[in-house]
Amino acid sequence: MRITGTFLDEISYDIPHQNWGYKEWDRDFQSMKSIGIDTVIQIRCGHNGFITYPSKVLTTKAQCFMPPTDLVEMFLGLAEKYGMKFYFGTYDSGNCWKDANFESELEINKEVVSEVWTKYGKHKAFKGWYLATEISRRRGSAVEAIAGLGRYCKEISDNLPVLISPLINGVKQNRDLGLDKGSIPLAEHEAEWDSILGSLEGAVDQLAFQDGHVELKELAGYLKINCALARKHGIECWTNCETFDRDMPIKFLPIKWEKMWNKLQIAEAAGIEKAITFEFSHFMSPNSCYPQAHGLFDRYREYAGLI
């Protein structure tokens, strides 16, 4: 199992910015290419007032700040330079989970998607959409909003693929929420996600569950269920192999290679079609601000037979 895709997290929520410009990003895309990454996914185009491109929609309707650099244009250019596919990540207000107002998130994102497709859709590297709303279970109208936005993305862009990266309702998510309980039982996870994916048929093409919210010893059972459900509903099953560590007291540091190695083995055994990661540039890159990431890059290259 190889890592062939990565998120690009330049509008961060809980990890620091590296304050890179074109030169640094160009160097990092070279490093991605050197290990076989062929897909880059902008995790979101905006969050908490900051955005990745000069958006009239988001500066007027969400009171976002105008950015000094058009990162979408930069990432598309670099993706074309290095022969990669670029997926555009939608807007995340950070508020919809507080009030469960997913309808307003859907409406502003439809305008964002229209604006982005008009502005950047002619780029040959523009190959898909990433829906930034992350879910682990049904809540309010979240699933319906995701389905509506996915269908809109496909309609406006001549059926380009749509990717989501949900959570497993695991013990680590519950711990973060202050809940003293373990991971969702396998049968309950299967039943709920069978229903969710039924609602997402025709709206989502690729499913990449985050793999870090359950204990490592639990992971195989969930990945096998995810693969079976994805195939049942006609969706490609990927994995989001997190390269940061949720088990350390400091949030967040690059993951121990042994943990990452085990997660890749489990994903391969489950029949996963493609492995992407959150995310290369901070946690796995030889250019990262974290020295530990440099070692993870070298261990991965040894594993992949690249050195």
N, C-alpha and C positions, 0 to 999 in steps of 0.2 A: 504494500500500500504506500503510495507516494502522495505528497502534498503537491497539488497542481493548481491550487487557487488560494488567494488570500484576500481578506478584507483590507481596505485602506481606511484607517481611522484618523482623519484629520480634524473632524469635528468631534472632539472627545467628550465623554461623559465622566469617566473615572480613571483615566490614565493621562499622563502629562504630554503636552505637545513637545515635539522635538524641534520646532521652529525651523523646519527645512525650507529651502527654496528650490529652484529648478535643478541646480547642480547636485544637491543632495538627493533629491528624488530620482534624478536620472541614474545616479550611482546605485540607488537601491533597486530600481527596476532592473538594472544589469545583474544585481545579485539574485533577484527573484528568477530571472531568466536562466541563470546558471544552474539552478536546481530543478528546472522543468516547470516552473509556474507559468500557466498559459491563460489564467483568468484572474482579473482584479475586480474587486467589488467595493465600491464606495459604500460604507456602512450607513451613512445618512448624509443628506445634503444640508441639513440644518438642525440645530438643537440649542435651546436656551439663548436664542438671539443671535447666534453665530451661524453663518452659512458659507457654502463652498463656491458659490458662483453669484454674479450680480443679478439677483432675482427681483424683478419689480413686484411679483406676487408676494414674496416673503417680506420684503422691506415695507410694503404698504399694509398688508393684511395681518402680518404677524409681528410687525414692528422690529424686524431683525436688522442688524447692522450691515451696512454694505461692506463686503470684504475687500481687502487691498489687492488680492490676487484671485484670478479665475482658476480655481483648482480643477474644476471639471474639464476645462479646456486643456489644462496642463496634463491631467491624467489621461485624457483621450489621446493627446499627442504622443505621450510616452508609451501608451499601450500600442498605438500604431507603429511606433518606432521599433518596439521589441516583439511585435507579432502576437499581442495578447488581446483577449476579449475583455471589454469593460462593461460592467453592470452598474447602472445608476441607482443609488440608494435614495429612497424617498425621505420626506420631511418628518421629523419627530419633534412635536412641540414639547414633550416632557410633561404635559398636563393631562392627557387623555386618561391615563391610569388613575389619576386622582379623582376625577369626576365621572369616569366611564363614558365620556362624551366622544365616542369614536366617530359619530356622524360628522362632527365638525372637522375632525382630522381627515376624514375621507374627502370632504368637499374641498378643503384647501389643497390637498395632495392632487386632486384631479387638475386643479389649475396649475400646480407645479409641474406635473407630468406634461401637460399641454405646452407650457412655456419651454420646458427642457427639450422636448422633442422638436419643437420649431427651431430652437437655438442650436442644438447639437446633433439632431437625428441624422444628418448627412455624413457624419464621421463613420468611416468604415469599421472602426473599433467598437462602436456602440452596438453591443450584442445582447443586452438584456436589462431587466429591471430587478432591483432588490427592494422588497417591502420591509421597511424598517421597524414596523410594529412587531414586537416579540411577545409571543403568547406561550403559556404552558398548559392552559386549560381554557374552557369556554368561560368568558366573562362578559356580561352585557352583550353588546352588539359587535364585539371585536372581530369575531370570525366573519360576520356578514360584511363588515367594513373592509377587511382584507380581501374577501372575495370580490367585492365591488371594485376595489382599486386594481386588483389583478386583472380583472376583465377589461377595465378601462385602459390599462397599460397595453394590453395585447391588441385591443381594438385600434388604438391610435397609432401603433407602431408596426402594423402589418404582422401581428402575432409573434413579436419577439418574446423569448421565454421570460418567465417570472419566477424568482427564487424567494423562499422564505427560510429563516433560520430560527425555529422555535426552541423553547426550553423543554427539558423534561422536568416535571414537578418533583425534583429530588430533594434529598435531605439537606443539601447545601443551600438551595433556594429557600427552603423553609427556615433554615437557620438564619439566613440573611433577613427574613421577614419577622424574626423573633418568635418563630413557632417551634415548639419542642416536639417534633414528630419526624418520622423517617420519610423515605421516598414513597411516592404513590405506588400502590400494589400493581404488579404487572398487568393483571386482568383489568383493573380499572383504567390504567393508561391505555391499554389496547382498545377498550370499548369507547372511551372518550375520543381518542384520536381517529378511530374508525368513523365516528360521526363527524368530527371536524373535517377530515379529508374528504368525506362525502360532500360537504358543503363547499369545499375548495376545488372540486373537479372542474376543469375547464378554465380556472382562474390562476392556478399555480402549476408550474411545470417541474420545479426542482425543490426538493425538501432536504435541508441540511440541519438536523438537530444539533444543538450545542451539546458537547459530550462531557462537560465538567460539573454538572449539578448533582450527579449521583456518585456514589463511591465506586472506585475502579472495579471492585469485585461484583458490583451490580450491573455494570455497563452492558455486558454481552446480552442479557435478557432483553433490555430495552432496544438495542440496535437490531436484534433479530425481529422483534415486533415491528419496528419502524420500517424495515425493508419489506416485510410481508404486506403491511398496510399500504405502503407507497405503490407497490406493484399492483395490488388490488384496485387502487384508484387511478392507475395510469400516470403516476408521477415518478420522476427519477429520484433515487434515494442517494444522497450525498451524506457526508458527515462533516461537521464543523469541529475539527480537532483543535481544541483550545491550547495554545502554546503559552498561556499564563497559568499560574498556580493558584487555585482557590483555597488551598489548605494551609498556606502560610499566614502568620499574623499580620504581615504587611501586604496590603492590596495595591498593586499586583506586581509580582515578579515573574521572570521567565520560569517555565516549568522545568522540573527535573527531567533529564532525557529519558530515564528509565520509565517514568510515567507516560511520556509521550510515545515511546516505543511500544508499550503495552496497549495503549489506546489504538494505535495503528494496527497492531496484530488483531485486536478484537474486531475492529471495523472490517478488516479484510475477511476474517472468518465469517462475519455476518452477511457478507455479500454486498457491501457498500460499493457504489459505482465510482465515486469520486471523493477525494478528501480535500477540503479547503480548511483554512485556519483563521482564527482571530488570535493575533494577527502577526504577520511576518515582520513588519518594520520595527515594531517595538520589542518583540519577544524572541525573534528568531534570526534577526539580521546581523551580519557582521558590521553594519553601520549604526546599530542601535546605541542609544544612550545608556543601555544596561550592559555592562561587560559580560554578564552571564549569558546574554543572547548570542554573543560571539561563539562561546563554547557550544551552545545548542546547535548553531549553524554547522559547526565542524562535526559534531556527533551525527547530525542528520546526513551530512555528505558522506561520512563513512558508511552509514547504514545503507544509503542509496548507491554505494559503489562509485561515488564521484571523486574520491581521493583514495 
